[in-house]
Amino acid sequence: GKNLNMPVIGPILRKGGAFYIRRSFKGNELYSTIMFEYLASQVSRGMPIEYFVEGGRSRTGRLLQPRPGMLAMTIRAFLKYQQRPIAFVPVYIGYEKMIESKAYLAELKGKDKKSETLVNSVRSIMNIHGFYGCVTTNFGQPVLLNDVLDNQAPGWKDQPYDDQQRPDWLRPTVKQTSHLIMQHINESCAVNAINLIATALLAAPNQTMDEGELIRTLSFYSAVIKNINYSDKVTLTQYGAASQIHHAEALGLVRRRKHEMGDFIHLDKAHAVMLTYYRNNILHLLVMPSIIACCFNNSATINRDSIKRYIKIAYPFLKAEFFLPWSSSEAEQVIDNILSCFDKAGLITRHDVLESFSRPQISTEQHAQLVTLAQVISPVLELYYMIFALLAENGSDTLSRERLEELCYLMAQRLSLMYEINSPDFFDKKLIANFINSVIKLG
């Protein structure tokens, strides 16, 4: 963005290979044409170009819905000149402790983003001190543009391309390409100690767990992530469960409360909110295990077909929101694999005769683990329910889309304050808008 073209820093970035663009091209046809031709010239020469498909930073830790701007221009540039094949290489960047986490939280709570200035940039650099852990960069499976075009528009090579009269298949091609990129970013996720601890503690009552129970939960989550076989490009921390806790303590993200009968690990209020970001980084990996655990919230015993039927209702929305890689038919096999994993871990008991499953006795540790796992996805399902409840209460043809989004935001904010839901993404406007988009698209 041209807002980064500031004194001193701007020229350094430019000499490092950056080029600046306006945030919006609307109403400026000349600028739009020059920008497109510049990008096309770079693509034609085989120049590697890095940009962010989401069009902005995620403040919640989840992937945002992709924006088509730069991606569409890149595809159009290829179609116009067709000098070199194009591969989009998805990149996942995972943090153990972010420098700008406080600014993200402030923006999620409604504060305006601070504009970039030389003085603010210098202050930020001066404030970088202390231990921030590791940053992991994983490269995902490349998305080959030729393959996408062959799939979306067979025979595209034989068709003349006119950028002034773009073919009908261009928009679906851009959409499919962007979706594959996001899906492959998630498939190259790096699971670190902070992701796992945040997921476990945020789902626990009062964000507090006995250290022994936390160690077992972390080991269980690691086993589930391995067994679900989400992707062979997902990397998992090499730390054992006990070492994960010590590492999180060293980063100052969790607190220890000493006790003769066993220490407690807990989050204070500030860190409870902050750690939602790290939990959300790996939420897509635990969506399916968590929603299966939810099926046992109000049923001691439930058969396999009922589990699949319940999940089938929510799956299209979850697939769209978390860029899940499975079709509806593939999801059924994933459900079977997770049920087998739960059975081996003692979280459920399988009854072969009736093809059903029972949850453990309420007083057991396994039951507590199942309930905690169900809490991982519960805020998302509650948000879905709330939107449907508002629609049902107001009836058809009474709310505009903008009013529905506003009511959802206000209701989620109210519930978050009433029940102290320490998760700013619960009332994030972008996530609410994305879900309403999915409802419309799915009819």
C-alpha positions as CSV (number, residue, x, y, z in Angstrom):
1,G,0.0,0.0,0.0
2,K,1.2,3.5,-0.8
3,N,0.8,4.4,2.8
4,L,4.1,2.7,3.5
5,N,5.9,5.0,1.0
6,M,7.1,7.3,3.8
7,P,10.4,9.1,4.3
8,V,13.5,7.0,4.9
9,I,11.5,3.7,5.1
10,G,9.8,4.1,1.7
11,P,13.1,4.3,-0.4
12,I,14.6,1.3,1.5
13,L,11.6,-0.8,0.7
14,R,11.5,0.3,-2.9
15,K,15.3,-0.5,-3.4
16,G,14.5,-3.9,-1.8
17,G,12.0,-4.7,-4.7
18,A,8.8,-3.2,-3.3
19,F,6.4,-1.3,-5.5
20,Y,3.5,0.8,-4.1
21,I,-0.1,0.7,-5.1
22,R,-3.2,2.6,-4.2
23,R,-5.8,1.0,-1.9
24,S,-8.5,1.6,-4.4
25,F,-8.5,2.0,-8.2
26,K,-12.1,3.1,-8.5
27,G,-12.8,5.9,-10.9
28,N,-9.2,6.0,-12.2
29,E,-9.0,4.1,-15.4
30,L,-5.6,5.4,-16.4
31,Y,-4.0,4.3,-13.1
32,S,-5.7,0.9,-13.3
33,T,-4.4,0.3,-16.9
34,I,-0.8,1.4,-16.0
35,M,-0.8,-0.8,-12.9
36,F,-2.1,-3.8,-14.8
37,E,0.5,-3.4,-17.6
38,Y,3.3,-3.0,-15.0
39,L,2.2,-6.2,-13.2
40,A,1.9,-7.9,-16.6
41,S,5.5,-6.9,-17.5
42,Q,6.9,-8.4,-14.3
43,V,4.9,-11.6,-14.7
44,S,6.0,-11.9,-18.4
45,R,9.7,-11.6,-17.3
46,G,9.3,-14.4,-14.7
47,M,9.7,-12.0,-11.8
48,P,8.6,-13.5,-8.5
49,I,6.0,-11.3,-6.8
50,E,4.7,-11.6,-3.2
51,Y,1.4,-10.3,-2.2
52,F,-1.3,-11.1,0.4
53,V,-4.5,-12.6,-1.1
54,E,-6.6,-11.5,1.9
55,G,-5.9,-7.8,1.1
56,G,-5.1,-7.0,4.8
57,R,-3.9,-8.6,8.0
58,S,-6.2,-10.9,9.9
59,R,-6.8,-9.5,13.4
60,T,-8.5,-12.7,14.6
61,G,-5.8,-15.3,13.7
62,R,-8.2,-16.9,11.1
63,L,-7.7,-16.7,7.4
64,L,-9.9,-13.9,5.9
65,Q,-11.9,-14.4,2.7
66,P,-9.6,-13.7,-0.3
67,R,-9.9,-10.4,-2.2
68,P,-9.7,-10.8,-5.9
69,G,-7.8,-7.6,-6.9
70,M,-4.1,-8.5,-7.4
71,L,-4.9,-12.2,-8.0
72,A,-7.3,-11.3,-10.9
73,M,-4.8,-8.9,-12.4
74,T,-2.1,-11.6,-12.3
75,I,-4.4,-14.1,-14.1
76,R,-5.5,-11.5,-16.6
77,A,-1.8,-10.6,-17.3
78,F,-1.0,-14.3,-17.9
79,L,-4.0,-14.7,-20.3
80,K,-3.1,-11.6,-22.2
81,Y,0.6,-12.4,-22.9
82,Q,1.0,-16.1,-22.0
83,Q,4.8,-16.0,-22.0
84,R,5.5,-18.1,-18.9
85,P,3.4,-20.5,-16.8
86,I,2.4,-19.2,-13.4
87,A,2.5,-21.0,-10.0
88,F,0.9,-19.5,-6.9
89,V,3.0,-20.7,-3.9
90,P,1.0,-20.5,-0.6
91,V,3.0,-19.5,2.4
92,Y,2.0,-20.0,6.1
93,I,3.7,-17.9,8.7
94,G,3.2,-18.9,12.3
95,Y,4.2,-17.0,15.5
96,E,4.7,-18.0,19.1
97,K,4.4,-14.4,20.3
98,M,3.4,-11.5,18.1
99,I,4.9,-8.0,18.5
100,E,1.7,-6.2,17.5
101,S,-0.8,-8.3,19.4
102,K,-2.0,-5.4,21.6
103,A,-2.7,-3.3,18.5
104,Y,-4.7,-6.1,17.0
105,L,-6.8,-6.4,20.1
106,A,-7.5,-2.7,20.2
107,E,-8.6,-2.7,16.6
108,L,-10.9,-5.7,17.2
109,K,-12.5,-3.7,20.0
110,G,-13.4,-0.9,17.6
111,K,-10.4,1.4,17.9
112,D,-9.1,2.9,14.6
113,K,-5.9,1.5,13.1
114,K,-2.9,3.8,13.7
115,S,-1.7,5.3,10.5
116,E,1.9,4.4,9.5
117,T,4.4,7.3,10.0
118,L,8.2,7.4,10.3
119,V,8.0,8.4,14.0
120,N,5.6,5.5,14.8
121,S,7.8,3.1,12.9
122,V,10.9,4.1,14.8
123,R,9.0,3.8,18.1
124,S,7.9,0.3,17.1
125,I,11.5,-0.8,16.3
126,M,12.8,0.7,19.6
127,N,10.1,-1.3,21.5
128,I,11.3,-4.7,20.1
129,H,13.0,-6.3,23.1
130,G,12.6,-9.5,25.1
131,F,11.9,-13.1,24.1
132,Y,9.4,-13.7,21.3
133,G,10.0,-17.4,20.6
134,C,10.2,-18.7,17.0
135,V,8.6,-17.8,13.8
136,T,7.8,-20.7,11.4
137,T,7.4,-20.4,7.7
138,N,5.9,-23.3,5.8
139,F,5.5,-23.5,2.0
140,G,2.3,-25.2,0.7
141,Q,1.4,-27.1,-2.4
142,P,1.7,-24.7,-5.4
143,V,-1.5,-23.9,-7.3
144,L,-0.7,-24.2,-11.0
145,L,-2.7,-21.7,-13.0
146,N,-2.7,-23.9,-16.2
147,D,-4.4,-26.7,-14.2
148,V,-7.1,-24.4,-12.8
149,L,-7.8,-23.0,-16.3
150,D,-8.0,-26.5,-17.8
151,N,-10.5,-27.4,-15.1
152,Q,-12.6,-24.2,-15.4
153,A,-12.4,-23.5,-19.1
154,P,-11.3,-26.5,-21.2
155,G,-10.0,-25.2,-24.6
156,W,-8.9,-21.8,-23.1
157,K,-5.6,-22.0,-25.0
158,D,-7.4,-21.9,-28.3
159,Q,-9.6,-18.9,-27.4
160,P,-8.3,-15.3,-28.2
161,Y,-8.3,-13.2,-25.0
162,D,-9.5,-9.6,-25.0
163,D,-9.1,-7.9,-21.7
164,Q,-11.8,-5.4,-22.6
165,Q,-14.3,-8.2,-23.2
166,R,-13.4,-10.7,-20.5
167,P,-14.8,-14.2,-20.9
168,D,-17.5,-15.5,-18.5
169,W,-15.2,-18.1,-17.1
170,L,-12.7,-15.6,-15.8
171,R,-14.5,-14.7,-12.6
172,P,-15.0,-18.4,-11.5
173,T,-11.4,-19.1,-12.3
174,V,-10.2,-16.2,-10.0
175,K,-12.5,-17.5,-7.3
176,Q,-11.4,-21.1,-7.6
177,T,-7.7,-20.1,-7.6
178,S,-8.1,-17.9,-4.5
179,H,-10.0,-20.6,-2.7
180,L,-7.3,-23.2,-3.5
181,I,-4.5,-20.8,-2.3
182,M,-6.3,-20.3,1.0
183,Q,-7.0,-24.0,1.4
184,H,-3.3,-24.8,0.7
185,I,-2.2,-22.1,3.2
186,N,-4.2,-23.9,5.9
187,E,-2.8,-27.3,4.8
188,S,0.7,-26.0,5.5
189,C,-0.1,-24.9,9.0
190,A,2.6,-25.0,11.7
191,V,1.2,-26.2,15.0
192,N,3.3,-24.8,17.9
193,A,3.2,-25.0,21.7
194,I,1.3,-21.8,22.1
195,N,-1.4,-22.8,19.6
196,L,-2.1,-26.0,21.5
197,I,-2.0,-24.4,25.0
198,A,-4.3,-21.6,23.9
199,T,-6.8,-24.1,22.5
200,A,-6.8,-26.2,25.7
201,L,-7.0,-23.3,28.3
202,L,-9.5,-21.2,26.4
203,A,-11.9,-24.1,26.4
204,A,-11.4,-24.8,30.1
205,P,-13.6,-23.4,32.9
206,N,-12.1,-20.1,34.1
207,Q,-9.2,-20.7,31.6
208,T,-7.6,-22.8,34.3
209,M,-6.4,-26.4,34.3
210,D,-4.5,-28.7,36.6
211,E,-1.0,-29.2,35.2
212,G,-1.4,-32.9,34.9
213,E,-4.8,-32.6,33.1
214,L,-3.3,-30.0,30.8
215,I,-0.4,-32.2,29.9
216,R,-2.8,-35.1,29.0
217,T,-5.0,-32.7,27.0
218,L,-2.1,-31.3,25.0
219,S,-0.9,-34.9,24.2
220,F,-4.5,-35.8,23.1
221,Y,-4.8,-32.8,20.8
222,S,-1.4,-33.6,19.2
223,A,-2.6,-37.2,18.7
224,V,-5.9,-36.0,17.1
225,I,-4.1,-33.6,14.7
226,K,-1.8,-36.5,13.7
227,N,-4.6,-39.0,13.2
228,I,-7.0,-36.7,11.3
229,N,-4.3,-36.6,8.5
230,Y,-5.4,-33.1,7.5
231,S,-2.3,-32.7,5.2
232,D,1.2,-34.1,5.0
233,K,2.5,-30.4,5.0
234,V,1.1,-29.7,8.5
235,T,4.1,-29.5,11.0
236,L,3.7,-30.3,14.7
237,T,5.8,-28.9,17.5
238,Q,8.6,-31.2,18.7
239,Y,8.2,-30.1,22.3
240,G,6.6,-32.7,24.6
241,A,3.5,-31.6,26.6
242,A,5.4,-30.6,29.8
243,S,8.0,-28.7,27.7
244,Q,5.2,-26.8,25.9
245,I,4.0,-25.5,29.2
246,H,7.4,-24.4,30.3
247,H,8.0,-22.7,26.9
248,A,4.7,-20.8,27.2
249,E,5.7,-19.7,30.7
250,A,9.1,-18.4,29.4
251,L,7.2,-16.3,26.8
252,G,5.0,-14.9,29.6
253,L,1.8,-16.1,28.1
254,V,0.5,-18.4,30.9
255,R,0.7,-18.2,34.7
256,R,1.4,-20.9,37.2
257,R,-0.4,-21.1,40.6
258,K,1.5,-23.3,43.0
259,H,-0.4,-25.9,45.1
260,E,0.7,-28.8,47.3
261,M,-1.6,-31.2,45.5
262,G,-0.5,-30.1,42.0
263,D,0.1,-26.8,40.3
264,F,-2.5,-25.0,38.2
265,I,-1.8,-23.4,34.8
266,H,-4.1,-20.4,34.0
267,L,-4.5,-17.3,31.9
268,D,-5.0,-13.9,33.2
269,K,-7.7,-11.7,31.6
270,A,-5.4,-9.8,29.2
271,H,-3.7,-13.0,28.0
272,A,-7.0,-14.9,27.7
273,V,-8.1,-12.5,25.0
274,M,-4.7,-12.3,23.3
275,L,-4.4,-16.1,23.1
276,T,-7.6,-16.4,21.0
277,Y,-5.4,-15.3,18.1
278,Y,-3.1,-18.3,18.5
279,R,-5.9,-20.7,19.0
280,N,-7.6,-19.5,15.8
281,N,-4.4,-20.2,13.9
282,I,-5.1,-24.0,14.2
283,L,-8.9,-23.9,14.6
284,H,-9.4,-25.4,11.2
285,L,-7.5,-28.5,12.3
286,L,-9.8,-29.1,15.2
287,V,-13.2,-28.1,13.6
288,M,-14.2,-31.7,12.8
289,P,-13.1,-33.4,16.1
290,S,-14.7,-30.6,18.1
291,I,-18.1,-30.7,16.3
292,I,-18.2,-34.5,16.8
293,A,-17.6,-33.9,20.5
294,C,-20.5,-31.4,20.5
295,C,-22.8,-34.2,19.4
296,F,-22.4,-35.7,22.9
297,N,-23.3,-32.5,24.8
298,N,-26.9,-33.4,25.2
299,S,-26.9,-37.1,24.3
300,A,-25.3,-39.9,26.4
301,T,-25.6,-42.3,23.4
302,I,-25.9,-41.5,19.7
303,N,-25.8,-43.6,16.6
304,R,-23.3,-43.0,13.7
305,D,-26.0,-41.9,11.2
306,S,-27.3,-39.2,13.6
307,I,-23.8,-37.8,14.1
308,K,-23.3,-37.6,10.3
309,R,-26.7,-36.0,9.8
310,Y,-26.1,-33.3,12.5
311,I,-22.7,-32.5,11.1
312,K,-24.0,-32.4,7.5
313,I,-26.2,-29.4,8.6
314,A,-23.3,-27.3,9.7
315,Y,-20.5,-28.6,7.5
316,P,-21.1,-26.4,4.4
317,F,-20.8,-23.2,6.6
318,L,-17.7,-24.6,8.4
319,K,-16.1,-25.6,5.0
320,A,-16.6,-22.1,3.6
321,E,-15.4,-20.3,6.8
322,F,-12.3,-22.5,7.5
323,F,-11.4,-23.5,3.9
324,L,-11.8,-27.1,4.8
325,P,-10.4,-29.5,2.1
326,W,-13.0,-32.2,2.1
327,S,-16.2,-32.6,0.0
328,S,-19.4,-33.7,1.9
329,S,-18.8,-37.3,0.9
330,E,-15.1,-37.2,2.0
331,A,-16.2,-35.6,5.3
332,E,-18.1,-38.8,6.2
333,Q,-14.8,-40.8,6.0
334,V,-13.1,-38.1,8.2
335,I,-15.9,-38.5,10.8
336,D,-15.4,-42.3,10.9
337,N,-11.6,-41.8,11.4
338,I,-12.2,-39.3,14.3
339,L,-14.8,-41.6,15.9
340,S,-12.2,-44.4,15.8
341,C,-9.6,-42.1,17.3
342,F,-12.0,-41.1,20.1
343,D,-12.8,-44.7,20.8
344,K,-9.1,-45.6,21.1
345,A,-8.5,-42.7,23.5
346,G,-11.4,-43.8,25.7
347,L,-13.4,-40.6,25.0
348,I,-16.4,-42.6,23.7
349,T,-17.4,-46.3,23.8
350,R,-18.4,-48.0,20.6
351,H,-21.4,-50.4,20.4
352,D,-21.1,-52.5,17.2
353,V,-24.5,-54.1,17.3
354,L,-26.4,-50.7,17.1
355,E,-23.6,-48.8,15.3
356,S,-23.8,-46.3,18.2
357,F,-21.4,-44.5,20.6
358,S,-21.7,-43.5,24.3
359,R,-19.9,-40.8,26.1
360,P,-17.9,-41.6,29.4
361,Q,-19.4,-41.3,32.8
362,I,-19.7,-37.6,33.9
363,S,-17.3,-38.0,36.8
364,T,-14.4,-39.2,34.6
365,E,-11.5,-37.4,33.2
366,Q,-12.3,-38.6,29.7
367,H,-15.7,-36.9,29.9
368,A,-14.0,-33.7,31.0
369,Q,-11.7,-34.0,27.9
370,L,-14.7,-34.5,25.6
371,V,-16.5,-31.5,27.0
372,T,-13.4,-29.3,26.7
373,L,-12.9,-30.4,23.1
374,A,-16.5,-29.5,22.3
375,Q,-15.9,-26.0,23.6
376,V,-13.3,-25.3,20.9
377,I,-15.9,-24.9,18.2
378,S,-18.9,-23.9,20.4
379,P,-18.5,-20.1,20.0
380,V,-18.7,-20.5,16.2
381,L,-21.8,-22.6,16.4
382,E,-23.4,-20.2,18.9
383,L,-22.7,-17.3,16.4
384,Y,-24.4,-19.4,13.6
385,Y,-27.4,-20.1,15.9
386,M,-27.7,-16.4,16.9
387,I,-27.9,-15.3,13.3
388,F,-30.6,-17.9,12.5
389,A,-32.5,-16.9,15.6
390,L,-32.5,-13.2,14.6
391,L,-33.8,-14.1,11.2
392,A,-36.5,-16.4,12.6
393,E,-37.5,-13.7,15.2
394,N,-37.8,-10.9,12.6
395,G,-39.4,-13.0,9.8
396,S,-38.9,-12.7,6.0
397,D,-38.6,-9.5,4.1
398,T,-38.1,-7.3,7.2
399,L,-34.3,-6.9,7.5
400,S,-31.9,-5.5,5.0
401,R,-28.5,-7.3,4.8
402,E,-26.8,-4.3,6.5
403,R,-29.3,-4.2,9.4
404,L,-28.9,-8.0,9.9
405,E,-25.2,-7.6,10.1
406,E,-25.6,-4.7,12.6
407,L,-28.0,-6.7,14.8
408,C,-25.7,-9.7,14.8
409,Y,-22.8,-7.6,15.8
410,L,-24.7,-5.9,18.6
411,M,-26.2,-9.2,19.9
412,A,-22.8,-11.0,19.8
413,Q,-21.1,-8.0,21.6
414,R,-23.9,-8.0,24.2
415,L,-23.6,-11.8,24.9
416,S,-19.8,-11.5,25.0
417,L,-20.1,-8.8,27.7
418,M,-22.8,-10.6,29.7
419,Y,-21.1,-14.0,29.7
420,E,-17.5,-12.8,29.6
421,I,-16.7,-14.6,26.4
422,N,-13.0,-13.8,26.1
423,S,-13.0,-13.9,22.3
424,P,-13.1,-10.7,20.3
425,D,-13.6,-12.7,17.1
426,F,-17.0,-13.7,18.5
427,F,-18.3,-10.3,17.4
428,D,-15.9,-9.6,14.5
429,K,-17.8,-7.9,11.8
430,K,-15.9,-9.6,8.9
431,L,-16.7,-13.0,10.3
432,I,-20.4,-12.2,10.7
433,A,-20.5,-10.8,7.1
434,N,-18.7,-13.9,5.8
435,F,-21.3,-16.2,7.4
436,I,-24.2,-14.2,6.0
437,N,-22.5,-14.5,2.6
438,S,-22.4,-18.3,3.0
439,V,-26.1,-18.4,4.0
440,I,-27.0,-16.5,0.8
441,K,-24.7,-18.6,-1.4
442,L,-26.1,-21.9,0.0
443,G,-29.7,-20.7,-0.6
